Amino acid sequence: QYQKPLQFSVMVTKALIDPKSIVVVGGSNDITKPGGKILKNLIDTSYQGNLYVTNPKEILVQGIKSYQDPGKLPFVDLAIIAIGAKYVPLTVEMLAEQKNTRAFIILSAGFSEESEAGKKLEDDIVATINKFGGSLIGPNCIGVLTPNHASVFTEPIPKLDPKGIDFISGSGATAVFIMESA
């Protein structure tokens, strides 16, 4: 039986491009993990906004207070999510509803690229973000690099030239190859 594909909003918001606050959900002291590496990149590139971390197992992550209960976070513009796929829909819903979060970068895998159950999780996330007029990059991505924040878990992180070009890739491997070659 044919099902109409889910409609995706094409919305790039200020919260995605120039967030005044970022939370790394699943931030880690282990910089070999995506949540650890992306947090390190944000710190190393001197992100100028408020930087928060949630990790239920940690009190301090890379020198930043960890909110073990994400419900205790202040309002936050951008959430970078690096947790198990099954936890992502409720996390997105809570952040959008309670913390006024309007931009999401989901690094986690295990969605439509993997299974029907994963597709259902992804559809739920998209519906929530669309309901609140937000932006979504991912899931299963390397992140976003703008002049305002280096929300990627890869290296190298090139210096961006304000007179340069925009670059969007559907493949993280291709993006990294091009950044390494630049």
C-alpha positions in Angstrom: 0.0 0.0 0.0 1.4 3.4 -1.0 2.1 5.9 1.7 2.7 9.6 0.9 6.2 10.5 2.0 6.6 12.6 5.1 6.9 16.3 4.1 10.1 18.0 5.3 10.4 21.6 6.1 13.3 23.4 4.5 14.2 25.9 7.2 17.5 27.2 8.1 17.0 29.2 11.3 19.2 31.7 13.1 19.3 29.2 15.9 21.2 26.8 13.6 23.5 29.3 11.9 24.2 31.7 14.9 23.1 30.1 18.1 23.6 32.1 21.3 23.6 28.8 23.3 24.4 25.2 22.4 23.8 22.0 24.4 25.7 18.8 23.6 23.4 16.0 24.6 25.6 13.0 25.2 28.7 15.1 25.7 31.6 13.0 26.8 35.1 13.2 28.3 36.1 10.6 25.8 37.1 12.6 22.7 37.0 9.5 20.5 33.2 9.5 20.8 31.2 11.9 18.7 29.7 13.7 21.8 33.2 14.1 23.1 34.9 15.2 19.9 32.2 17.8 19.0 32.4 19.3 22.5 36.2 19.5 22.2 35.9 21.2 18.8 33.4 23.8 20.2 35.8 24.5 23.1 39.0 24.6 20.9 37.4 26.9 18.4 36.3 29.3 21.2 32.6 29.2 20.6 31.4 32.5 22.0 27.9 31.6 23.3 26.7 29.6 26.3 27.8 26.0 26.1 26.0 23.3 28.0 26.4 19.5 28.3 23.9 16.8 29.4 25.2 13.4 30.4 23.4 11.4 33.1 26.7 9.7 34.2 28.9 12.8 34.5 29.0 15.9 36.8 31.7 17.6 34.8 32.5 17.1 31.1 35.7 18.6 29.7 35.5 21.3 32.3 31.8 22.1 31.7 29.0 21.4 34.2 27.0 18.4 33.0 23.3 18.6 33.5 22.5 15.0 34.5 18.8 15.8 34.1 18.2 17.7 30.7 15.0 19.1 32.2 17.1 21.3 34.4 18.9 23.0 31.4 18.2 26.7 30.7 16.6 27.6 27.4 19.0 26.7 24.6 19.0 27.6 20.9 20.8 24.6 19.4 20.9 21.0 20.5 23.7 18.7 19.2 22.5 15.1 19.9 24.9 12.2 20.3 22.9 9.5 22.2 21.2 6.2 21.3 18.5 6.6 18.6 15.7 5.2 20.8 16.2 8.2 23.2 16.3 10.9 20.6 12.6 11.5 19.9 11.7 12.2 23.5 14.8 14.3 24.0 13.9 16.4 20.9 10.3 16.8 22.1 11.4 17.9 25.6 13.9 20.4 24.3 11.5 21.9 21.8 8.6 22.1 24.2 10.3 23.0 27.5 13.6 24.6 26.5 12.5 26.6 23.4 15.2 24.8 21.3 14.6 25.4 17.6 17.7 23.9 15.9 18.9 20.3 16.1 21.9 18.5 14.8 21.5 14.7 15.3 24.8 12.9 15.0 23.3 9.6 16.1 22.7 6.7 13.7 20.0 4.1 13.7 17.2 5.8 11.9 15.7 5.4 8.4 19.1 4.3 7.1 18.9 1.2 9.2 15.3 -0.1 9.6 11.6 0.5 9.6 11.7 1.0 13.3 14.4 3.6 12.8 12.3 5.3 10.1 9.5 5.6 12.6 11.8 7.3 15.2 13.0 9.7 12.5 9.5 10.5 11.4 8.5 11.3 15.0 11.6 13.6 15.3 10.7 15.4 12.0 7.1 15.9 13.1 8.1 17.5 16.4 10.6 19.8 14.8 8.2 20.8 12.1 5.5 21.5 14.8 7.8 24.0 16.4 9.2 25.5 13.2 12.7 24.3 13.9 15.7 23.2 11.8 17.1 19.7 11.6 20.5 18.5 10.3 20.8 14.8 10.4 20.3 12.2 11.7 23.5 10.3 11.1 25.7 13.3 10.1 29.0 14.8 11.0 27.5 18.2 12.0 27.6 21.8 10.8 30.4 24.2 10.4 29.6 27.9 10.3 31.6 31.1 11.0 29.9 31.1 14.4 30.4 27.5 15.6 32.3 24.4 14.7 29.6 21.8 15.5 31.4 18.9 13.7 33.0 15.8 15.2 35.7 15.5 12.5 39.0 17.0 11.8 40.5 19.2 10.4 38.4 22.2 11.1 39.3 24.7 8.4 39.4 28.5 9.0 36.3 29.8 7.2 36.8 32.8 5.0 33.7 35.2 5.1 34.3 35.8 1.4 34.4 32.0 0.7 31.8 29.7 -0.6 29.1 27.6 1.1 29.5 23.9 1.0 26.8 21.3 1.6 27.4 17.5 1.3 25.1 14.6 1.7 28.1 12.5 2.5 30.2 13.0 5.6 33.1 11.1 4.1 33.1 13.4 1.0 32.9 16.5 3.2 35.9 15.4 5.3 37.9 14.5 2.2 37.3 18.0 0.7 38.1 19.7 4.0 41.3 17.7 4.3 42.2 18.6 0.7 41.5 22.3 1.1 
